[in-house]
Amino acid sequence: MKIELLHFDGCPSWEKTQADIRAVLAVRGLSDEIELVNVQSNEAAQALRFVGSPSVRIDGRDIDPETPDSGFNLECRIYWVDGRAVGVPPVELIERAVDAARAYVQTSPGARR
Protein backbone atom coordinates (compact mmCIF):
# COMPACT_ATOMS: atom_id res chain seq x y z
CA MET A 1 0.00 0.00 0.00
CA LYS A 2 1.41 3.39 -0.96
CA ILE A 3 0.58 6.09 1.59
CA GLU A 4 1.40 9.71 0.80
CA LEU A 5 1.03 12.65 3.17
CA LEU A 6 1.16 15.86 1.16
CA HIS A 7 1.87 19.05 3.09
CA PHE A 8 3.77 22.31 2.99
CA ASP A 9 6.27 23.81 5.43
CA GLY A 10 4.45 25.75 8.10
CA CYS A 11 1.27 23.68 8.00
CA PRO A 12 0.17 23.29 11.62
CA SER A 13 -1.75 20.04 10.99
CA TRP A 14 0.39 17.61 9.02
CA GLU A 15 2.24 16.11 12.02
CA LYS A 16 -1.06 15.30 13.77
CA THR A 17 -2.27 13.69 10.55
CA GLN A 18 0.94 11.63 10.34
CA ALA A 19 0.41 10.45 13.93
CA ASP A 20 -3.19 9.52 13.12
CA ILE A 21 -2.09 7.50 10.08
CA ARG A 22 0.53 5.68 12.16
CA ALA A 23 -2.07 4.89 14.83
CA VAL A 24 -4.51 3.47 12.26
CA LEU A 25 -1.74 1.32 10.77
CA ALA A 26 -0.60 0.12 14.20
CA VAL A 27 -4.10 -0.99 15.22
CA ARG A 28 -4.22 -3.08 12.05
CA GLY A 29 -0.74 -4.52 12.57
CA LEU A 30 0.61 -2.79 9.47
CA SER A 31 4.02 -1.22 9.02
CA ASP A 32 3.61 0.51 5.66
CA GLU A 33 5.78 3.56 5.15
CA ILE A 34 4.28 7.03 4.98
CA GLU A 35 5.84 9.03 2.17
CA LEU A 36 6.04 12.70 3.11
CA VAL A 37 5.53 14.93 0.06
CA ASN A 38 6.54 18.53 0.78
CA VAL A 39 4.72 20.75 -1.71
CA GLN A 40 6.79 23.91 -2.09
CA SER A 41 5.05 26.08 -4.67
CA ASN A 42 1.72 26.76 -6.36
CA GLU A 43 3.20 25.27 -9.52
CA ALA A 44 3.96 22.05 -7.65
CA ALA A 45 0.47 22.15 -6.14
CA GLN A 46 -1.01 22.32 -9.63
CA ALA A 47 1.18 19.49 -10.91
CA LEU A 48 0.33 17.28 -7.91
CA ARG A 49 -3.36 18.24 -7.87
CA PHE A 50 -2.80 19.31 -4.27
CA VAL A 51 -5.98 20.64 -2.65
CA GLY A 52 -4.33 21.74 0.57
CA SER A 53 -2.32 20.65 3.55
CA PRO A 54 -2.58 18.07 4.92
CA SER A 55 -3.79 15.72 2.21
CA VAL A 56 -3.56 11.95 2.41
CA ARG A 57 -3.52 9.65 -0.59
CA ILE A 58 -3.53 5.90 -0.46
CA ASP A 59 -2.57 4.12 -3.66
CA GLY A 60 -2.95 7.42 -5.49
CA ARG A 61 -6.46 8.22 -4.23
CA ASP A 62 -7.34 10.98 -1.82
CA ILE A 63 -8.93 9.56 1.32
CA ASP A 64 -11.78 12.08 1.21
CA PRO A 65 -14.48 11.14 -1.31
CA GLU A 66 -15.54 14.82 -1.30
CA THR A 67 -12.17 16.04 -2.59
CA PRO A 68 -12.58 18.97 -4.97
CA ASP A 69 -11.41 18.55 -8.54
CA SER A 70 -10.01 22.07 -8.76
CA GLY A 71 -8.44 24.78 -6.63
CA PHE A 72 -4.94 23.34 -6.43
CA ASN A 73 -2.95 25.79 -4.31
CA LEU A 74 -0.46 26.02 -1.48
CA GLU A 75 -2.94 26.48 1.36
CA CYS A 76 -4.37 24.81 4.44
CA ARG A 77 -7.01 22.18 3.83
CA ILE A 78 -10.32 22.09 5.60
CA TYR A 79 -12.27 18.91 6.33
CA TRP A 80 -15.91 19.03 7.36
CA VAL A 81 -17.02 16.94 10.35
CA ASP A 82 -20.59 17.23 11.57
CA GLY A 83 -20.87 20.69 10.06
CA ARG A 84 -17.61 21.89 11.63
CA ALA A 85 -14.45 22.83 9.79
CA VAL A 86 -11.34 21.02 11.06
CA GLY A 87 -7.74 21.14 9.88
CA VAL A 88 -7.01 17.42 9.92
CA PRO A 89 -8.76 14.56 8.17
CA PRO A 90 -11.08 12.62 10.45
CA VAL A 91 -9.54 9.33 11.58
CA GLU A 92 -12.58 7.56 10.13
CA LEU A 93 -11.55 8.68 6.62
CA ILE A 94 -8.07 7.27 7.16
CA GLU A 95 -9.48 4.01 8.50
CA ARG A 96 -11.89 3.58 5.59
CA ALA A 97 -9.20 4.30 3.02
CA VAL A 98 -6.70 1.89 4.60
CA ASP A 99 -9.33 -0.84 4.91
CA ALA A 100 -10.48 -0.33 1.31
CA ALA A 101 -6.90 -0.50 0.01
CA ARG A 102 -6.24 -3.68 1.99
CA ALA A 103 -9.48 -5.28 0.75
CA TYR A 104 -8.61 -4.40 -2.84
CA VAL A 105 -5.15 -5.96 -2.55
CA GLN A 106 -6.54 -9.10 -0.93
CA THR A 107 -9.12 -9.64 -3.68
CA SER A 108 -6.91 -8.74 -6.65
CA PRO A 109 -5.70 -11.59 -8.87
CA GLY A 110 -2.15 -12.50 -8.00
CA ALA A 111 -2.30 -10.66 -4.66
CA ARG A 112 0.04 -11.80 -1.94
CA ARG A 113 -1.82 -13.07 1.09
N, C-alpha and C positions, 0 to 999 in steps of 0.2 A: 504494500500500500504506500503510495507516495503522498506525504502530507506536507503542504506548504503553508507557511505563515507569512503573509505579505504585510509589510509595515514600512513606516518611514521613521527616521531619527526624530526623536522628540515626541513620538506618540506615547501618551500616558497609559495606554491600554494593552499594548501588545504582549508585555511580560505576563500579565494576568491571564491573557488568552493562552499563552504558551503553557503556563502552569495548569490551566484547565484541560488542555489537550493531553498533557502528560498524565493527569489524574484519570481521565477517561481511558487512556491506553493501559494504565497500571491496573485498573479495576478489571479489565478484560485480559490481563496477562500478556499484553503486547509490548514489544520493545521497538516498534518502528521509529525511525528517525524523523525529526521535524526539521524540514529545510527552511531556514530563515531567509526570506527574500526582502532585502532592503531596497525599497523603491526610492530613488533619489531625485527624480525630476518629473515634471508633468509629461514630458516626452516618454519617459519610461512607463509612467502610469498609463498612457494611451496604448503603448505597445503591449503591456501586460494585461490590459483591460482591468485595471485596478480601480475598484470603486471606493476605496478608502481603507484606512488603517484602524484596526487590524482586520484583515481578511484571511479566511482559512479556505484552502482548497484541498480536496482529497481526490486523488487520481484525476486531477485537472478540473474538478467541478467545485464550484463554490458551495459551501455547506448550507447557505441560506437559499431556499427555493424562491424567495422574493427578491433576489439580487437584480438590481437594475441592469439594463442592457446598454446604458449610456452614462455619461457623466464621469468619465475616467480622469481623476485628478488626484493630486497630492493633498489629501485632506483626511480628517478624522471620519470614521464610519459610524453610523448610527444604526443600531438594531432596535426593533420595536418589540417590547414584551408587555403584554397586557395593557396596551395603550401608552406605555411609558418608553421614552427614548433612553437607551443605555449604550455605553461605549464599548462593550464587549459582547461577543456572540453568546447567546444563552447556551449553557452546557448541554441542554437537550438537543440543540442543533448539531453540536459536535458528536454527541452520542449517536444520533440517527445516521449521520453521515459515515461514521466509523462502522457502525453495524451494517449499513447498506453496502459499503465497500467490501467488507468481509463476506457478506452473503453472496455478492456478485462473484468474488474470487472462488468461493467454495462451490458454486454451481456452474462455473465456466468449464468448458471442455479442456482437459489437460491441466486443470488446476492441481496444485500440490495440496495435499490434505494432511 
